[in-house]
Amino acid sequence: MRSIDLTAASWRKSSYSNQDGGACVEVSDDFAAVVPVRDSKVPHGPVLVFPVGGWNSFVSVIGNGQLSD
């Protein structure tokens, strides 16, 4: 697997993250083919990288309430 240089990536916090520091997910829109995702409470920690199509499908399922408990 090829590594991605994330040193200059700009990050945005999910609109569903609360301001109290809990459940904070950040994503970067700087890459055409992948979406890096990280925990905003651990900005220098691990990053998950998803193919754009997979990330878009995941966000759509969540947004439509199709994911059950």
HTML snippet that shows the backbone in 3Dmol.js (N, CA, C, O; Angstrom):
<script src="https://3Dmol.org/build/3Dmol-min.js"></script>
<div id="view" style="width:600px;height:400px;position:relative"></div>
<script>
const pdb = `
ATOM      1  N   MET A   1       0.842  -1.177   0.000  1.00  0.00           N
ATOM      2  CA  MET A   1       0.000   0.000   0.000  1.00  0.00           C
ATOM      3  C   MET A   1       0.887   1.239   0.000  1.00  0.00           C
ATOM      4  O   MET A   1       1.877   1.295   0.729  1.00  0.00           O
ATOM      5  N   ARG A   2       0.543   2.210  -0.796  1.00  0.00           N
ATOM      6  CA  ARG A   2       1.285   3.458  -0.898  1.00  0.00           C
ATOM      7  C   ARG A   2       0.875   4.386   0.239  1.00  0.00           C
ATOM      8  O   ARG A   2      -0.313   4.503   0.542  1.00  0.00           O
ATOM      9  N   SER A   3       1.844   5.049   0.872  1.00  0.00           N
ATOM     10  CA  SER A   3       1.509   5.977   1.950  1.00  0.00           C
ATOM     11  C   SER A   3       1.145   7.344   1.364  1.00  0.00           C
ATOM     12  O   SER A   3       1.572   7.691   0.263  1.00  0.00           O
ATOM     13  N   ILE A   4       0.372   8.094   2.097  1.00  0.00           N
ATOM     14  CA  ILE A   4      -0.093   9.410   1.677  1.00  0.00           C
ATOM     15  C   ILE A   4       0.512  10.446   2.618  1.00  0.00           C
ATOM     16  O   ILE A   4       0.464  10.279   3.837  1.00  0.00           O
ATOM     17  N   ASP A   5       1.071  11.495   2.072  1.00  0.00           N
ATOM     18  CA  ASP A   5       1.644  12.570   2.872  1.00  0.00           C
ATOM     19  C   ASP A   5       0.518  13.482   3.352  1.00  0.00           C
ATOM     20  O   ASP A   5      -0.106  14.189   2.561  1.00  0.00           O
ATOM     21  N   LEU A   6       0.274  13.456   4.641  1.00  0.00           N
ATOM     22  CA  LEU A   6      -0.815  14.249   5.221  1.00  0.00           C
ATOM     23  C   LEU A   6      -0.315  15.487   5.946  1.00  0.00           C
ATOM     24  O   LEU A   6      -1.102  16.162   6.610  1.00  0.00           O
ATOM     25  N   THR A   7       0.974  15.804   5.839  1.00  0.00           N
ATOM     26  CA  THR A   7       1.532  16.907   6.611  1.00  0.00           C
ATOM     27  C   THR A   7       0.905  18.255   6.268  1.00  0.00           C
ATOM     28  O   THR A   7       0.799  19.111   7.147  1.00  0.00           O
ATOM     29  N   ALA A   8       0.496  18.469   5.049  1.00  0.00           N
ATOM     30  CA  ALA A   8      -0.096  19.746   4.653  1.00  0.00           C
ATOM     31  C   ALA A   8      -1.620  19.675   4.522  1.00  0.00           C
ATOM     32  O   ALA A   8      -2.245  20.623   4.047  1.00  0.00           O
ATOM     33  N   ALA A   9      -2.215  18.567   4.937  1.00  0.00           N
ATOM     34  CA  ALA A   9      -3.664  18.398   4.800  1.00  0.00           C
ATOM     35  C   ALA A   9      -4.410  19.406   5.682  1.00  0.00           C
ATOM     36  O   ALA A   9      -4.007  19.684   6.811  1.00  0.00           O
ATOM     37  N   SER A  10      -5.484  19.934   5.149  1.00  0.00           N
ATOM     38  CA  SER A  10      -6.374  20.762   5.960  1.00  0.00           C
ATOM     39  C   SER A  10      -7.519  19.869   6.429  1.00  0.00           C
ATOM     40  O   SER A  10      -7.999  19.015   5.684  1.00  0.00           O
ATOM     41  N   TRP A  11      -7.943  20.072   7.650  1.00  0.00           N
ATOM     42  CA  TRP A  11      -8.944  19.213   8.267  1.00  0.00           C
ATOM     43  C   TRP A  11     -10.169  20.030   8.629  1.00  0.00           C
ATOM     44  O   TRP A  11     -10.071  21.199   9.001  1.00  0.00           O
ATOM     45  N   ARG A  12     -11.328  19.389   8.511  1.00  0.00           N
ATOM     46  CA  ARG A  12     -12.572  20.023   8.970  1.00  0.00           C
ATOM     47  C   ARG A  12     -13.284  19.060   9.896  1.00  0.00           C
ATOM     48  O   ARG A  12     -13.289  17.849   9.680  1.00  0.00           O
ATOM     49  N   LYS A  13     -13.880  19.618  10.923  1.00  0.00           N
ATOM     50  CA  LYS A  13     -14.592  18.806  11.906  1.00  0.00           C
ATOM     51  C   LYS A  13     -15.990  18.490  11.393  1.00  0.00           C
ATOM     52  O   LYS A  13     -16.632  19.329  10.760  1.00  0.00           O
ATOM     53  N   SER A  14     -16.449  17.301  11.664  1.00  0.00           N
ATOM     54  CA  SER A  14     -17.792  16.894  11.288  1.00  0.00           C
ATOM     55  C   SER A  14     -18.822  17.828  11.913  1.00  0.00           C
ATOM     56  O   SER A  14     -18.668  18.259  13.056  1.00  0.00           O
ATOM     57  N   SER A  15     -19.860  18.132  11.167  1.00  0.00           N
ATOM     58  CA  SER A  15     -20.935  18.984  11.699  1.00  0.00           C
ATOM     59  C   SER A  15     -21.698  18.282  12.820  1.00  0.00           C
ATOM     60  O   SER A  15     -22.440  18.928  13.559  1.00  0.00           O
ATOM     61  N   TYR A  16     -21.525  16.973  12.954  1.00  0.00           N
ATOM     62  CA  TYR A  16     -22.178  16.227  14.021  1.00  0.00           C
ATOM     63  C   TYR A  16     -21.349  16.171  15.297  1.00  0.00           C
ATOM     64  O   TYR A  16     -21.834  15.696  16.324  1.00  0.00           O
ATOM     65  N   SER A  17     -20.119  16.644  15.251  1.00  0.00           N
ATOM     66  CA  SER A  17     -19.270  16.661  16.442  1.00  0.00           C
ATOM     67  C   SER A  17     -19.772  17.750  17.387  1.00  0.00           C
ATOM     68  O   SER A  17     -20.199  18.820  16.954  1.00  0.00           O
ATOM     69  N   ASN A  18     -19.715  17.460  18.668  1.00  0.00           N
ATOM     70  CA  ASN A  18     -20.170  18.467  19.619  1.00  0.00           C
ATOM     71  C   ASN A  18     -19.014  19.357  20.058  1.00  0.00           C
ATOM     72  O   ASN A  18     -17.851  19.021  19.834  1.00  0.00           O
ATOM     73  N   GLN A  19     -19.323  20.473  20.674  1.00  0.00           N
ATOM     74  CA  GLN A  19     -18.312  21.438  21.093  1.00  0.00           C
ATOM     75  C   GLN A  19     -17.674  21.077  22.431  1.00  0.00           C
ATOM     76  O   GLN A  19     -16.752  21.763  22.873  1.00  0.00           O
ATOM     77  N   ASP A  20     -18.142  20.020  23.080  1.00  0.00           N
ATOM     78  CA  ASP A  20     -17.626  19.610  24.388  1.00  0.00           C
ATOM     79  C   ASP A  20     -16.414  18.688  24.274  1.00  0.00           C
ATOM     80  O   ASP A  20     -15.890  18.237  25.293  1.00  0.00           O
ATOM     81  N   GLY A  21     -15.970  18.407  23.081  1.00  0.00           N
ATOM     82  CA  GLY A  21     -14.782  17.580  22.897  1.00  0.00           C
ATOM     83  C   GLY A  21     -15.068  16.102  22.695  1.00  0.00           C
ATOM     84  O   GLY A  21     -14.131  15.314  22.563  1.00  0.00           O
ATOM     85  N   GLY A  22     -16.320  15.705  22.667  1.00  0.00           N
ATOM     86  CA  GLY A  22     -16.653  14.298  22.467  1.00  0.00           C
ATOM     87  C   GLY A  22     -17.081  14.026  21.039  1.00  0.00           C
ATOM     88  O   GLY A  22     -17.573  14.918  20.348  1.00  0.00           O
ATOM     89  N   ALA A  23     -16.894  12.805  20.602  1.00  0.00           N
ATOM     90  CA  ALA A  23     -17.347  12.349  19.281  1.00  0.00           C
ATOM     91  C   ALA A  23     -16.879  13.270  18.158  1.00  0.00           C
ATOM     92  O   ALA A  23     -17.669  13.636  17.288  1.00  0.00           O
ATOM     93  N   CYS A  24     -15.617  13.642  18.170  1.00  0.00           N
ATOM     94  CA  CYS A  24     -15.092  14.583  17.175  1.00  0.00           C
ATOM     95  C   CYS A  24     -14.341  13.858  16.063  1.00  0.00           C
ATOM     96  O   CYS A  24     -13.272  13.289  16.284  1.00  0.00           O
ATOM     97  N   VAL A  25     -14.904  13.888  14.899  1.00  0.00           N
ATOM     98  CA  VAL A  25     -14.288  13.283  13.727  1.00  0.00           C
ATOM     99  C   VAL A  25     -13.908  14.405  12.769  1.00  0.00           C
ATOM    100  O   VAL A  25     -14.703  15.312  12.520  1.00  0.00           O
ATOM    101  N   GLU A  26     -12.690  14.343  12.231  1.00  0.00           N
ATOM    102  CA  GLU A  26     -12.246  15.309  11.241  1.00  0.00           C
ATOM    103  C   GLU A  26     -11.923  14.587   9.945  1.00  0.00           C
ATOM    104  O   GLU A  26     -11.422  13.462   9.959  1.00  0.00           O
ATOM    105  N   VAL A  27     -12.212  15.239   8.825  1.00  0.00           N
ATOM    106  CA  VAL A  27     -11.894  14.691   7.512  1.00  0.00           C
ATOM    107  C   VAL A  27     -11.124  15.736   6.713  1.00  0.00           C
ATOM    108  O   VAL A  27     -11.208  16.933   6.986  1.00  0.00           O
ATOM    109  N   SER A  28     -10.382  15.266   5.733  1.00  0.00           N
ATOM    110  CA  SER A  28      -9.669  16.159   4.828  1.00  0.00           C
ATOM    111  C   SER A  28     -10.244  15.982   3.429  1.00  0.00           C
ATOM    112  O   SER A  28     -10.433  14.864   2.952  1.00  0.00           O
ATOM    113  N   ASP A  29     -10.518  17.110   2.786  1.00  0.00           N
ATOM    114  CA  ASP A  29     -11.040  17.097   1.414  1.00  0.00           C
ATOM    115  C   ASP A  29      -9.951  17.396   0.392  1.00  0.00           C
ATOM    116  O   ASP A  29     -10.252  17.723  -0.756  1.00  0.00           O
ATOM    117  N   ASP A  30      -8.694  17.288   0.794  1.00  0.00           N
ATOM    118  CA  ASP A  30      -7.567  17.680  -0.046  1.00  0.00           C
ATOM    119  C   ASP A  30      -7.134  16.635  -1.076  1.00  0.00           C
ATOM    120  O   ASP A  30      -6.221  16.896  -1.859  1.00  0.00           O
ATOM    121  N   PHE A  31      -7.759  15.474  -1.093  1.00  0.00           N
ATOM    122  CA  PHE A  31      -7.298  14.387  -1.949  1.00  0.00           C
ATOM    123  C   PHE A  31      -8.436  13.934  -2.861  1.00  0.00           C
ATOM    124  O   PHE A  31      -9.578  13.794  -2.422  1.00  0.00           O
ATOM    125  N   ALA A  32      -8.114  13.707  -4.130  1.00  0.00           N
ATOM    126  CA  ALA A  32      -9.142  13.366  -5.120  1.00  0.00           C
ATOM    127  C   ALA A  32      -9.690  11.952  -4.962  1.00  0.00           C
ATOM    128  O   ALA A  32     -10.883  11.728  -5.167  1.00  0.00           O
ATOM    129  N   ALA A  33      -8.847  11.004  -4.605  1.00  0.00           N
ATOM    130  CA  ALA A  33      -9.254   9.601  -4.634  1.00  0.00           C
ATOM    131  C   ALA A  33      -9.563   9.006  -3.259  1.00  0.00           C
ATOM    132  O   ALA A  33     -10.193   7.953  -3.163  1.00  0.00           O
ATOM    133  N   VAL A  34      -9.118   9.682  -2.197  1.00  0.00           N
ATOM    134  CA  VAL A  34      -9.297   9.132  -0.854  1.00  0.00           C
ATOM    135  C   VAL A  34      -9.775  10.213   0.115  1.00  0.00           C
ATOM    136  O   VAL A  34      -9.645  11.409  -0.146  1.00  0.00           O
ATOM    137  N   VAL A  35     -10.335   9.756   1.252  1.00  0.00           N
ATOM    138  CA  VAL A  35     -10.766  10.653   2.316  1.00  0.00           C
ATOM    139  C   VAL A  35     -10.085  10.213   3.612  1.00  0.00           C
ATOM    140  O   VAL A  35     -10.453   9.187   4.184  1.00  0.00           O
ATOM    141  N   PRO A  36      -9.102  10.974   4.078  1.00  0.00           N
ATOM    142  CA  PRO A  36      -8.482  10.692   5.370  1.00  0.00           C
ATOM    143  C   PRO A  36      -9.424  11.120   6.500  1.00  0.00           C
ATOM    144  O   PRO A  36     -10.075  12.161   6.413  1.00  0.00           O
ATOM    145  N   VAL A  37      -9.491  10.317   7.549  1.00  0.00           N
ATOM    146  CA  VAL A  37     -10.371  10.572   8.690  1.00  0.00           C
ATOM    147  C   VAL A  37      -9.557  10.374   9.963  1.00  0.00           C
ATOM    148  O   VAL A  37      -8.791   9.417  10.080  1.00  0.00           O
ATOM    149  N   ARG A  38      -9.732  11.299  10.926  1.00  0.00           N
ATOM    150  CA  ARG A  38      -8.998  11.170  12.194  1.00  0.00           C
ATOM    151  C   ARG A  38      -9.858  11.636  13.353  1.00  0.00           C
ATOM    152  O   ARG A  38     -10.894  12.274  13.162  1.00  0.00           O
ATOM    153  N   ASP A  39      -9.418  11.312  14.545  1.00  0.00           N
ATOM    154  CA  ASP A  39     -10.045  11.764  15.783  1.00  0.00           C
ATOM    155  C   ASP A  39      -9.449  13.124  16.115  1.00  0.00           C
ATOM    156  O   ASP A  39      -8.234  13.231  16.285  1.00  0.00           O
ATOM    157  N   SER A  40     -10.262  14.156  16.212  1.00  0.00           N
ATOM    158  CA  SER A  40      -9.741  15.500  16.451  1.00  0.00           C
ATOM    159  C   SER A  40      -9.072  15.637  17.815  1.00  0.00           C
ATOM    160  O   SER A  40      -8.260  16.539  18.021  1.00  0.00           O
ATOM    161  N   LYS A  41      -9.405  14.758  18.735  1.00  0.00           N
ATOM    162  CA  LYS A  41      -8.780  14.808  20.065  1.00  0.00           C
ATOM    163  C   LYS A  41      -7.363  14.253  20.044  1.00  0.00           C
ATOM    164  O   LYS A  41      -6.602  14.450  20.992  1.00  0.00           O
ATOM    165  N   VAL A  42      -7.000  13.550  18.953  1.00  0.00           N
ATOM    166  CA  VAL A  42      -5.659  12.969  18.809  1.00  0.00           C
ATOM    167  C   VAL A  42      -5.148  13.331  17.411  1.00  0.00           C
ATOM    168  O   VAL A  42      -5.006  12.448  16.565  1.00  0.00           O
ATOM    169  N   PRO A  43      -4.871  14.612  17.153  1.00  0.00           N
ATOM    170  CA  PRO A  43      -4.530  15.042  15.799  1.00  0.00           C
ATOM    171  C   PRO A  43      -3.245  14.434  15.234  1.00  0.00           C
ATOM    172  O   PRO A  43      -3.068  14.390  14.016  1.00  0.00           O
ATOM    173  N   HIS A  44      -2.361  13.974  16.092  1.00  0.00           N
ATOM    174  CA  HIS A  44      -1.126  13.347  15.604  1.00  0.00           C
ATOM    175  C   HIS A  44      -1.196  11.822  15.708  1.00  0.00           C
ATOM    176  O   HIS A  44      -0.188  11.130  15.559  1.00  0.00           O
ATOM    177  N   GLY A  45      -2.394  11.317  15.964  1.00  0.00           N
ATOM    178  CA  GLY A  45      -2.589   9.880  16.081  1.00  0.00           C
ATOM    179  C   GLY A  45      -2.869   9.251  14.727  1.00  0.00           C
ATOM    180  O   GLY A  45      -2.607   9.853  13.686  1.00  0.00           O
ATOM    181  N   PRO A  46      -3.399   8.044  14.748  1.00  0.00           N
ATOM    182  CA  PRO A  46      -3.644   7.325  13.491  1.00  0.00           C
ATOM    183  C   PRO A  46      -4.718   7.989  12.636  1.00  0.00           C
ATOM    184  O   PRO A  46      -5.613   8.666  13.142  1.00  0.00           O
ATOM    185  N   VAL A  47      -4.605   7.778  11.346  1.00  0.00           N
ATOM    186  CA  VAL A  47      -5.569   8.285  10.370  1.00  0.00           C
ATOM    187  C   VAL A  47      -6.074   7.101   9.564  1.00  0.00           C
ATOM    188  O   VAL A  47      -5.285   6.279   9.098  1.00  0.00           O
ATOM    189  N   LEU A  48      -7.371   7.013   9.400  1.00  0.00           N
ATOM    190  CA  LEU A  48      -7.965   6.013   8.519  1.00  0.00           C
ATOM    191  C   LEU A  48      -8.162   6.662   7.161  1.00  0.00           C
ATOM    192  O   LEU A  48      -8.585   7.815   7.079  1.00  0.00           O
ATOM    193  N   VAL A  49      -7.861   5.935   6.095  1.00  0.00           N
ATOM    194  CA  VAL A  49      -7.990   6.473   4.739  1.00  0.00           C
ATOM    195  C   VAL A  49      -8.959   5.587   3.962  1.00  0.00           C
ATOM    196  O   VAL A  49      -8.748   4.382   3.824  1.00  0.00           O
ATOM    197  N   PHE A  50     -10.027   6.209   3.456  1.00  0.00           N
ATOM    198  CA  PHE A  50     -11.071   5.485   2.738  1.00  0.00           C
ATOM    199  C   PHE A  50     -11.120   5.921   1.278  1.00  0.00           C
ATOM    200  O   PHE A  50     -10.872   7.090   0.980  1.00  0.00           O
ATOM    201  N   PRO A  51     -11.434   5.003   0.360  1.00  0.00           N
ATOM    202  CA  PRO A  51     -11.685   5.415  -1.022  1.00  0.00           C
ATOM    203  C   PRO A  51     -12.887   6.370  -1.041  1.00  0.00           C
ATOM    204  O   PRO A  51     -13.820   6.197  -0.256  1.00  0.00           O
ATOM    205  N   VAL A  52     -12.874   7.356  -1.910  1.00  0.00           N
ATOM    206  CA  VAL A  52     -13.940   8.348  -1.958  1.00  0.00           C
ATOM    207  C   VAL A  52     -15.317   7.690  -2.094  1.00  0.00           C
ATOM    208  O   VAL A  52     -16.255   8.073  -1.395  1.00  0.00           O
ATOM    209  N   GLY A  53     -15.442   6.712  -2.982  1.00  0.00           N
ATOM    210  CA  GLY A  53     -16.741   6.056  -3.175  1.00  0.00           C
ATOM    211  C   GLY A  53     -17.245   5.371  -1.921  1.00  0.00           C
ATOM    212  O   GLY A  53     -18.431   5.451  -1.600  1.00  0.00           O
ATOM    213  N   GLY A  54     -16.354   4.702  -1.212  1.00  0.00           N
ATOM    214  CA  GLY A  54     -16.743   4.037   0.032  1.00  0.00           C
ATOM    215  C   GLY A  54     -17.153   5.031   1.103  1.00  0.00           C
ATOM    216  O   GLY A  54     -18.122   4.808   1.828  1.00  0.00           O
ATOM    217  N   TRP A  55     -16.407   6.139   1.203  1.00  0.00           N
ATOM    218  CA  TRP A  55     -16.736   7.161   2.198  1.00  0.00           C
ATOM    219  C   TRP A  55     -18.093   7.800   1.875  1.00  0.00           C
ATOM    220  O   TRP A  55     -18.918   8.003   2.766  1.00  0.00           O
ATOM    221  N   ASN A  56     -18.315   8.114   0.598  1.00  0.00           N
ATOM    222  CA  ASN A  56     -19.591   8.717   0.198  1.00  0.00           C
ATOM    223  C   ASN A  56     -20.762   7.794   0.483  1.00  0.00           C
ATOM    224  O   ASN A  56     -21.822   8.252   0.909  1.00  0.00           O
ATOM    225  N   SER A  57     -20.587   6.498   0.253  1.00  0.00           N
ATOM    226  CA  SER A  57     -21.645   5.526   0.561  1.00  0.00           C
ATOM    227  C   SER A  57     -21.916   5.479   2.055  1.00  0.00           C
ATOM    228  O   SER A  57     -23.072   5.455   2.475  1.00  0.00           O
ATOM    229  N   PHE A  58     -20.857   5.466   2.864  1.00  0.00           N
ATOM    230  CA  PHE A  58     -20.995   5.448   4.321  1.00  0.00           C
ATOM    231  C   PHE A  58     -21.749   6.683   4.815  1.00  0.00           C
ATOM    232  O   PHE A  58     -22.681   6.568   5.610  1.00  0.00           O
ATOM    233  N   VAL A  59     -21.346   7.857   4.343  1.00  0.00           N
ATOM    234  CA  VAL A  59     -21.999   9.096   4.764  1.00  0.00           C
ATOM    235  C   VAL A  59     -23.467   9.105   4.342  1.00  0.00           C
ATOM    236  O   VAL A  59     -24.323   9.576   5.090  1.00  0.00           O
ATOM    237  N   SER A  60     -23.757   8.596   3.169  1.00  0.00           N
ATOM    238  CA  SER A  60     -25.138   8.525   2.691  1.00  0.00           C
ATOM    239  C   SER A  60     -25.990   7.618   3.565  1.00  0.00           C
ATOM    240  O   SER A  60     -27.115   7.967   3.921  1.00  0.00           O
ATOM    241  N   VAL A  61     -25.453   6.452   3.911  1.00  0.00           N
ATOM    242  CA  VAL A  61     -26.181   5.509   4.774  1.00  0.00           C
ATOM    243  C   VAL A  61     -26.454   6.137   6.142  1.00  0.00           C
ATOM    244  O   VAL A  61     -27.562   6.033   6.669  1.00  0.00           O
ATOM    245  N   ILE A  62     -25.442   6.784   6.707  1.00  0.00           N
ATOM    246  CA  ILE A  62     -25.626   7.443   8.012  1.00  0.00           C
ATOM    247  C   ILE A  62     -26.655   8.558   7.901  1.00  0.00           C
ATOM    248  O   ILE A  62     -27.560   8.660   8.730  1.00  0.00           O
ATOM    249  N   GLY A  63     -26.517   9.390   6.878  1.00  0.00           N
ATOM    250  CA  GLY A  63     -27.423  10.516   6.696  1.00  0.00           C
ATOM    251  C   GLY A  63     -28.882  10.104   6.487  1.00  0.00           C
ATOM    252  O   GLY A  63     -29.801  10.831   6.866  1.00  0.00           O
ATOM    253  N   ASN A  64     -29.080   8.951   5.891  1.00  0.00           N
ATOM    254  CA  ASN A  64     -30.435   8.446   5.646  1.00  0.00           C
ATOM    255  C   ASN A  64     -30.978   7.624   6.804  1.00  0.00           C
ATOM    256  O   ASN A  64     -32.108   7.141   6.749  1.00  0.00           O
ATOM    257  N   GLY A  65     -30.175   7.464   7.855  1.00  0.00           N
ATOM    258  CA  GLY A  65     -30.614   6.694   9.015  1.00  0.00           C
ATOM    259  C   GLY A  65     -30.741   5.216   8.742  1.00  0.00           C
ATOM    260  O   GLY A  65     -31.532   4.538   9.397  1.00  0.00           O
ATOM    261  N   GLN A  66     -29.986   4.696   7.794  1.00  0.00           N
ATOM    262  CA  GLN A  66     -30.093   3.288   7.419  1.00  0.00           C
ATOM    263  C   GLN A  66     -29.232   2.359   8.242  1.00  0.00           C
ATOM    264  O   GLN A  66     -29.327   1.141   8.089  1.00  0.00           O
ATOM    265  N   LEU A  67     -28.397   2.892   9.106  1.00  0.00           N
ATOM    266  CA  LEU A  67     -27.538   2.074   9.944  1.00  0.00           C
ATOM    267  C   LEU A  67     -28.262   1.804  11.262  1.00  0.00           C
ATOM    268  O   LEU A  67     -28.580   2.735  12.002  1.00  0.00           O
ATOM    269  N   SER A  68     -28.515   0.551  11.546  1.00  0.00           N
ATOM    270  CA  SER A  68     -29.246   0.209  12.772  1.00  0.00           C
ATOM    271  C   SER A  68     -28.274  -0.080  13.892  1.00  0.00           C
ATOM    272  O   SER A  68     -27.106  -0.392  13.658  1.00  0.00           O
ATOM    273  N   ASP A  69     -28.773   0.028  15.119  1.00  0.00           N
ATOM    274  CA  ASP A  69     -27.952  -0.221  16.312  1.00  0.00           C
ATOM    275  C   ASP A  69     -27.605  -1.670  16.458  1.00  0.00           C
ATOM    276  O   ASP A  69     -26.920  -2.048  17.408  1.00  0.00           O
TER     277      ASP A  69
END
`;
const viewer = $3Dmol.createViewer("view");
viewer.addModel(pdb, "pdb");
viewer.setStyle({}, {cartoon: {color: "spectrum"}});
viewer.zoomTo();
viewer.render();
</script>
